[in-house]
Amino acid sequence: MGILWRKSNSEKEVSVDDETVPLSEDLSRFLEGKESQLSNREFKELIRRQSENAASAKEDKSGTAPDFLQLLQAKKPEEAGSSIGEVGVDKSELPPTPLSTAIGMRTPHEYVNYELESYRRNNDEKESVLTNCSEIQNAFYECLGKQSIWDRVRSVSQLESDDCTKLADFFMACTEVQKKAFLMFDYSTLNNIEEMKYASKTIDSVFSNSFKSVDDVQDRDKFLQYTKELRRQREEFYNKFGK
């Protein structure tokens, strides 16, 4: 299938086989030597597009299997979600994929790899720690909003640890402790979204259940109990995901 033309001294001949899609009017006029507004560059571009369209039409006739994006678009939403689930990812965990990116994907494996890398960029160790400690950070901001300027001055001048200062210290302790916990779970080496979400939630749960204030973090016995529980949860995590 294609467009063939032969040059002679007197004229240009165009031969199109039976399966070729019709030529555009501008392309026909150019090839027939009639008046046309096409430049040489535009002519070449039309030839390229004409060939691509013809190839696409042939694929449709021959029953070529649709790519992964087409499969998803052809299915109902719940069916599309189940196809993704077959390769180990819950559809509720997947952020929307830009159409420009999805168009180039032809297998479920490519789709899942893209979603994993996207999730990893947006939820690396630093971001996950800040997310887990955000409740304490918000409490600190709320405290500052309620505190008068004179209370702040008095607290600084007398070197006292008021409620807002304790919350600030608790937030800093949270980030430092959870950074080490993420290292303990080998978070950076996890290779699917389910594992990453499970590890992050487990780390946050153990911390929240163990510490209610910065004083708890500084308590030796409570910190020891926290460490033991974190190690136990890590072993459960490894067993659950076959690590």
VOLUM-622217 format. One record per residue (C-alpha): y, x, z; residue in one letter. Coordinates in steps of 0.2 Angstrom, whole numbers, padded with zeros to 4 digits, always signed. Layout:
<sites>
YXZA
...
</sites>
This chain:
<sites>
+0000+0000+0000M
+0017+0007-0004G
+0031+0009-0016I
+0029+0020-0031L
+0042+0025-0043W
+0042+0037-0058R
+0057+0045-0066K
+0059+0047-0084S
+0074+0053-0095N
+0079+0035-0099S
+0075+0024-0084E
+0067+0023-0067K
+0051+0012-0065E
+0046+0004-0049V
+0028-0001-0046S
+0023-0011-0031V
+0005-0016-0027D
+0000-0033-0023D
+0000-0032-0004E
+0018-0024-0003T
+0031-0035+0005V
+0045-0040-0006P
+0059-0028-0008L
+0076-0032-0001S
+0090-0037-0014E
+0100-0021-0011D
+0085-0010-0013L
+0080-0019-0029S
+0097-0017-0037R
+0098+0002-0032F
+0081+0005-0040L
+0085-0005-0056E
+0101+0005-0059G
+0112-0010-0056K
+0128-0010-0047E
+0124-0007-0028S
+0134-0002-0013Q
+0120+0009-0006L
+0123+0027-0003S
+0108+0039-0005N
+0106+0040+0014R
+0106+0021+0015E
+0093+0021+0001F
+0082+0033+0010K
+0083+0022+0026E
+0079+0006+0017L
+0064+0015+0010I
+0058+0020+0027R
+0060+0003+0034R
+0052-0005+0020Q
+0036+0006+0022S
+0036+0003+0041E
+0037-0016+0038N
+0023-0015+0025A
+0012-0005+0037A
+0015-0018+0051S
+0010-0032+0040A
-0006-0023+0035K
-0010-0021+0054E
-0007-0039+0057D
-0019-0044+0043K
-0032-0032+0048S
-0033-0039+0066G
-0027-0023+0074T
-0028-0025+0093A
-0011-0029+0101P
-0004-0016+0113D
-0003-0018+0132F
+0015-0026+0132L
+0009-0039+0120Q
-0006-0043+0130L
+0005-0046+0145L
+0017-0056+0136Q
+0003-0067+0128A
-0004-0071+0145K
+0002-0083+0158K
+0011-0075+0173P
-0004-0076+0185E
-0016-0069+0172E
-0004-0055+0168A
-0004-0051+0187G
-0023-0051+0188S
-0024-0038+0173S
-0013-0026+0183I
-0023-0029+0199G
-0039-0023+0190E
-0032-0006+0190V
-0028-0006+0208G
-0010-0012+0210V
-0004-0028+0217D
+0009-0037+0206K
+0020-0040+0221S
+0022-0022+0224E
+0028-0018+0206L
+0047-0018+0202P
+0052-0025+0185P
+0049-0013+0171T
+0064-0011+0158P
+0059-0018+0141L
+0064-0002+0133S
+0051+0007+0143T
+0038-0006+0142A
+0038-0006+0123I
+0031+0011+0122G
+0017+0008+0134M
+0000+0003+0126R
-0012+0004+0140T
-0013-0002+0158P
-0015+0016+0164H
+0002+0021+0156E
+0010+0005+0164Y
+0003+0009+0182V
+0008+0028+0180N
+0026+0023+0176Y
+0027+0010+0191E
+0020+0023+0203L
+0032+0037+0198E
+0047+0024+0199S
+0041+0018+0217Y
+0039+0037+0222R
+0057+0041+0217R
+0064+0026+0226N
+0053+0028+0242N
+0051+0047+0245D
+0049+0054+0262E
+0068+0054+0266K
+0071+0036+0260E
+0056+0030+0269S
+0061+0037+0285V
+0079+0030+0284L
+0071+0013+0280T
+0060+0014+0295N
+0074+0019+0306C
+0087+0007+0299S
+0085-0006+0312E
+0091+0007+0325I
+0105+0012+0314Q
+0111-0006+0312N
+0111-0008+0330A
+0122+0007+0332F
+0135+0000+0319Y
+0135-0016+0328E
+0138-0008+0345C
+0153+0002+0337L
+0160-0014+0331G
+0160-0022+0348K
+0167-0007+0357Q
+0185-0006+0360S
+0195+0010+0355I
+0198+0013+0374W
+0180+0013+0378D
+0176+0026+0365R
+0190+0037+0371V
+0185+0035+0389R
+0167+0039+0384S
+0172+0055+0375V
+0184+0061+0388S
+0171+0058+0403Q
+0156+0065+0393L
+0147+0049+0397E
+0132+0042+0387S
+0137+0024+0383D
+0126+0012+0374D
+0133+0017+0357C
+0130+0035+0360T
+0112+0032+0366K
+0109+0022+0350L
+0115+0036+0340A
+0104+0048+0349D
+0089+0036+0347F
+0092+0035+0328F
+0093+0054+0326M
+0077+0055+0337A
+0068+0042+0326C
+0072+0051+0310T
+0066+0068+0317E
+0050+0061+0324V
+0045+0050+0309Q
+0048+0065+0297K
+0034+0074+0306K
+0023+0058+0305A
+0025+0057+0286F
+0020+0075+0285L
+0005+0071+0296M
+0000+0058+0284F
+0002+0069+0268D
+0014+0056+0261Y
+0020+0067+0247S
+0002+0068+0240T
-0003+0050+0240L
-0006+0043+0223N
-0005+0024+0223N
+0008+0012+0229I
-0004+0003+0241E
-0007+0020+0251E
+0011+0024+0252M
+0016+0007+0258K
+0002+0007+0271Y
+0006+0024+0277A
+0025+0020+0279S
+0021+0004+0289K
+0009+0012+0300T
+0020+0026+0305I
+0034+0014+0308D
+0023+0002+0319S
+0017+0016+0330V
+0034+0023+0333F
+0041+0005+0337S
+0027+0001+0349N
+0029+0018+0358S
+0048+0020+0360F
+0061+0007+0364K
+0075+0020+0368S
+0080+0038+0367V
+0074+0040+0385D
+0056+0035+0379D
+0056+0048+0366V
+0061+0061+0379Q
+0048+0056+0391D
+0033+0068+0390R
+0019+0056+0394D
+0025+0042+0382K
+0027+0055+0368F
+0009+0062+0372L
+0003+0044+0370Q
+0012+0041+0354Y
+0005+0057+0347T
-0013+0052+0351K
-0010+0035+0344E
-0003+0042+0328L
-0018+0053+0325R
-0030+0039+0328R
-0020+0028+0315Q
-0021+0043+0303R
-0040+0044+0304E
-0041+0025+0301E
-0029+0028+0286F
-0040+0042+0279Y
-0056+0031+0281N
-0048+0016+0273K
-0043+0025+0257F
-0057+0038+0257G
-0047+0053+0260K
</sites>
